[in-house]
């Protein structure tokens, strides 16, 4: 198979807050930052001609692990209401790896987002037998997107 996932783009309420969260708490870098006019054709958001700001954040790998953050700026989108408290059909669960999951969690805690699970040791079955031991934690980002951060200990 020759398909890879290069980027996921999140539609956010406040792009400055989201950029700060993904940069300062999760350690991603700004790769791209631009104002764009939406066609209303490829991505089903806003109306044709609406303006948006797209910031692409980059993880450690230079060709995968990108995360887009998009805010429709003109005309502004209406706030969709309260953040999710649980995942359901149609929701997304992001899983990120870190070399120091406990340090990431402390930065996330300082950002003021909704925390779910503090770092704890856990294990999951490994393909082909055995297990993968890890430290894992979870939280919702500033827009209510669920994120799990883990650090592999063995396996």
N, C-alpha and C positions, 0 to 999 in steps of 0.2 A: 504494500500500500504506500502511496506517495503523498498522503495528506497529513499535514501537521496542523495543530492549532497554534496560530501565531498570537492572537489577541482576543480578549473578551472586552467588550465596551459596556460600561455601566452608565446609565442615564441618572444624573445626580441632581440634587436640589441646589447645592452651593459648591461650585467647582473649587473655589479657593480652599474651603474646609476639607474637601475630599483630597485635593492634591497634598495639603499639609499632612493629613492622616496617612496616606500611602507612602509619602516621603519620610516623614519624621517617625512614625510608629512602626511601619513595616519595612523601611529601608529601600524603597524603590527610588529610581532617579527619573527626572523628567527627560524624556527622549524627544518629544514633539509637543508644541503648543501653538495652536493657531485658531483663528476665527474662520468659520466656513459658512457658506450658504447651503441650506438643505434643498435637495431636489424634491423631496416628498415621494420619491419613487423607490429607491433601493432600500432605504431604512424607513419603516412605517412610523415616523415620528414627526410631529408638527406639520405645518402646511408648506407647500412649495414656496421657496423664497425666504423661509424663516432663517434666522441667524443662530449659530451655535458656536460654542467654544469647545474644542477637542484637545485634550491633553493626554498624551500617551506616556504611561509610566513604564519603565523598563526594570526587570529583575536582573539577576546576575548573568543569565545567558543572553547574548546579544541578538539572537534570532527567534527565541521563543520566550514565553513567560511575560509577554507584554499585557498591559491592562490599560484600556482606554477609559477616560472619564469625559463624559459629554454633558454639557448643560445647554439647553435651549435658552438663548438670551434675548431674542426679539422676534416675535412676542414671547414674553415669559410664559412658561407652562404653569398650570395651577398645581398646587401642592396636593399630592395624592392622599394625604392624611397620615394617620399614625403608622409608625414602623411595625413590621411583623414581629411577633413574639415567638412564633413557631414556623417551621418549614412545612410546606404543603405542595401539592401538584403545581408545577409551573415555576416553582422557586428554584434558586441556584445555590449550591453549596460549593464554595471555593476552598480548596485545600492547598496550603502553601507549606513549603519546607524551609526550615531554618537551621543554622548551625548552633543557635542558642535560643531555643523556644521560650525559656524563662525570661530572658532579657527583652525579647519581643513583647511578651505579655505585659511586662512592667511598663514599657513605652505605650502600649495600647491602653492600659489602665489609666495612665496619666492623661491620655487624650480625652477621656470622659465618655467614651462610647459604652453601649450596653454589653457587659461581660456575661458569659454563660458558664464556662468551665475554666477554672484556674488550672495551670499546668499540673499534669499528673502523669505518672508512668502508666502505660497501657500496652497491650499487645494485640495484634491481629494475625489471623492465619496467613501464611506465606504460600504463594502459588507453588505447587510441587511438594508441600509439606514443610513442617517447621513453623516458626512464627517470627514476626517482626516486632521487636520491642522499641517503644518510642515514648517520648514525652509529648503530650498533646494538650491543647487548650482551644477554646472557641469563644467567639464574640460576634456581635453585629457591627458593621462599619457605620459611619455617620448617616447613611441612607437606608439602613436596615438590611444590607446584604450580609448573609452569613459567611463567616470565615473560620476555618480550622487551621491552626498552625501547629506543625509537628516537627520533632527533631528525632531522627532515627538513632537509636542506641545500638541496635544489632539487627542482623538479618539482612 
